[in-house]
Amino acid sequence: MKKRIITGAVYVVVFFALVALKWCVPGGWGSLGFDALFCAVAVIGCLEFLKAMGGVSYLQKVITVAFCAVAVPLYVAVQMAMGQGFLALACCACIYAFALAALNVFHHGVSTVKGTAICLFAMLYCGVLSTILSAVNHVENNSTAAILLMFFTVMFADSGAYIIGSLLSKKIPLKLAPRLSPNKTVIGGVGGIVGGMLGSIIAYYIYFGLGKVLDTPLVYDSVVPAVVAFLIIGFILSIIAQIGDLFESAIKRDCGIKDSGKLLPGHGGVLDRFDSMLFCSVIVLVAFGLII
């Protein structure tokens, strides 16, 4: 628990440092701090995933990790230059997918079709979803609000599930997903939803307060109050976050491992920390790209 608390405290300090960098450096250059973080998540997460799954040849691993290393920087560069980041990402993904397919032809017997399927999923799970995190970081309006909402909701959903589950699981022992994570309970899941919604409200008021000070108000035009919109998004994210966490549990269960890695003491690996965030990135991008 001591290691978990120390690692969590460092995580929070780094997060707020990146928020300050993003908010204070003009021209979108401050956002590059979060982009670097998301690129690291893509690469390290890919390495963790491929190690856990096994059955992948060295060349398949090289191609897959290379894609995850290129995906975020390519998206950011093209998006900032000409606003076509996703087109560049799609073309890049196709090129690397073709390279994996070629290995099945010219490296057959070592680079298997099963290994190719694992690598393609790693590209999607680690590379593409990490790039969507960067897309959230670069939405045209309210990108800082989107980042705050995403991080706070996921953090508070995780904490709410843990605290409420620990306090009430003996009184309400109904399991949420007993085959995947025996310690997770339905009441803990409810606590996660409550915690996530609380996190979304806190994110709103942090952005609202600092936005007044820094003269960067929320760009919003709807009959629904912005705080209600944040609350609704937070509710959805708190559910998706727990699904993402359980999905990672399913991977670890099938692979027979406890943690995806050992990089973060008390938390496990990068995927153990960012699994929920990767899933939530799509919802946040849709919400802030199309609605808010």
Secondary structure, 3 states (H helix, E strand, C coil): CHHHHHHHHHHHHHHHHHHHHHHHCCCCHHHHHHHHHHHHHHHHHHHHHHHHHCCCCHHHHHHHHHHHHHHHHHHHHHHHHHCCHHHHHHHHHHHHHHHHHHHHHHCCCCCCHHHHHHHHHHHHHHHHHHHHHHHHHCCCCCHHHHHHHHHHHHHHHHHHHHHHHHHHCCCCCCECCCCCCCCCEHHHHHHHHHHHHHHHHHHHHHHHHHHHHHCCCCCCCCCCCHHHHHHHHHHHHHHHHHHHHHHHHHHHHHHCCCCCCCCECCCECHHHHHHHHHHHHHHHHHHHHHHC
